[in-house]
Amino acid sequence: MIDGMKAHTRKKLMQLACIAAWADLEIQDEERTLILALAAEMELGPEDTLDVKLWLVAPPPELDPYDIPPAYRKTFLDTVQRVFEADGRVDLHESTTFELLQDLLL
């Protein structure tokens, strides 16, 4: 998943994953577990890992979807979908958010 992905892009991926987790205004344990596992997989530096942990306590800053490099947009969408499905249910707000993001990125 991270082959060739630059550090700042990996951090953006984690930022979007955290934004997705906050879509229903509450971080579920399953979402937290998934995001921390993804952060480890992304091989983030200590400062970026700390940012991710803080984003699980309070929502991260907004991310402009057009800042996502085209080569990784599918990876970002797949990650958002994994976060939305992590707790075993996708609510209407999450579904709508995913569809909007998909329309913007593809």
C-alpha positions as CSV (number, residue, x, y, z in Angstrom):
1,M,0.0,0.0,0.0
2,I,2.8,2.5,0.8
3,D,5.1,1.5,-2.1
4,G,6.6,4.8,-3.3
5,M,4.2,6.9,-1.2
6,K,6.1,9.9,0.3
7,A,5.9,10.6,4.0
8,H,3.7,13.6,3.7
9,T,1.2,11.6,1.5
10,R,1.2,8.8,4.1
11,K,0.3,11.4,6.8
12,K,-2.5,12.8,4.6
13,L,-3.8,9.3,4.3
14,M,-3.9,8.9,8.0
15,Q,-5.5,12.4,8.4
16,L,-8.3,11.4,6.0
17,A,-8.7,8.0,7.9
18,C,-9.2,10.0,11.1
19,I,-11.6,12.4,9.4
20,A,-13.6,9.4,8.2
21,A,-13.6,7.9,11.8
22,W,-15.0,11.2,13.1
23,A,-17.8,11.3,10.3
24,D,-20.4,10.1,12.8
25,L,-18.9,12.3,15.5
26,E,-17.7,9.4,17.6
27,I,-14.6,7.2,17.4
28,Q,-15.5,3.5,17.9
29,D,-12.9,1.2,19.4
30,E,-12.7,-0.8,16.2
31,E,-12.0,2.4,14.2
32,R,-9.3,3.4,16.7
33,T,-7.7,-0.1,16.5
34,L,-7.7,0.0,12.7
35,I,-6.3,3.5,12.5
36,L,-3.5,2.7,14.9
37,A,-2.7,-0.4,12.9
38,L,-2.7,1.6,9.6
39,A,-0.4,4.2,11.2
40,A,2.1,1.4,12.1
41,E,1.8,0.1,8.5
42,M,2.4,3.6,7.1
43,E,5.8,3.7,9.0
44,L,5.1,7.2,10.2
45,G,7.8,9.1,12.1
46,P,7.3,9.8,15.8
47,E,5.8,13.3,15.3
48,D,3.3,12.1,12.7
49,T,2.3,9.1,14.8
50,L,1.7,11.5,17.7
51,D,-0.5,13.6,15.4
52,V,-2.6,10.5,14.5
53,K,-3.0,9.7,18.2
54,L,-4.2,13.2,18.9
55,W,-6.6,13.1,15.9
56,L,-8.2,10.1,17.6
57,V,-9.0,12.4,20.6
58,A,-10.0,15.5,18.6
59,P,-10.8,15.7,14.9
60,P,-7.9,16.6,12.6
61,P,-7.9,19.7,10.4
62,E,-9.8,19.5,7.2
63,L,-8.1,18.0,4.1
64,D,-8.8,19.2,0.6
65,P,-9.5,16.1,-1.4
66,Y,-7.8,17.7,-4.4
67,D,-4.5,17.6,-2.4
68,I,-4.5,13.8,-2.7
69,P,-2.1,12.8,-5.4
70,P,-4.1,11.2,-8.3
71,A,-1.9,8.0,-8.2
72,Y,-3.1,7.3,-4.6
73,R,-6.8,8.3,-4.7
74,K,-8.0,4.8,-4.9
75,T,-5.9,3.8,-1.9
76,F,-7.3,6.8,0.0
77,L,-10.9,5.8,-0.9
78,D,-10.2,2.1,0.1
79,T,-8.8,3.3,3.4
80,V,-11.9,5.5,4.1
81,Q,-14.1,2.5,3.3
82,R,-12.2,0.3,5.7
83,V,-12.6,2.9,8.4
84,F,-16.3,3.2,7.8
85,E,-16.8,-0.5,7.9
86,A,-14.5,-1.1,10.9
87,D,-17.3,-1.1,13.5
88,G,-19.5,-3.4,11.5
89,R,-22.0,-0.8,10.3
90,V,-22.0,2.1,7.8
91,D,-24.5,4.8,8.8
92,L,-26.2,7.1,6.3
93,H,-23.9,10.0,7.0
94,E,-20.8,7.8,6.4
95,S,-22.3,6.4,3.2
96,T,-23.1,9.9,1.9
97,T,-19.7,11.1,2.8
98,F,-18.1,8.2,1.0
99,E,-20.1,8.8,-2.1
100,L,-19.2,12.5,-2.2
101,L,-15.6,11.8,-1.7
102,Q,-15.7,9.1,-4.4
103,D,-17.3,11.7,-6.8
104,L,-14.6,14.2,-6.0
105,L,-11.6,11.8,-6.4
106,L,-12.6,9.5,-9.3
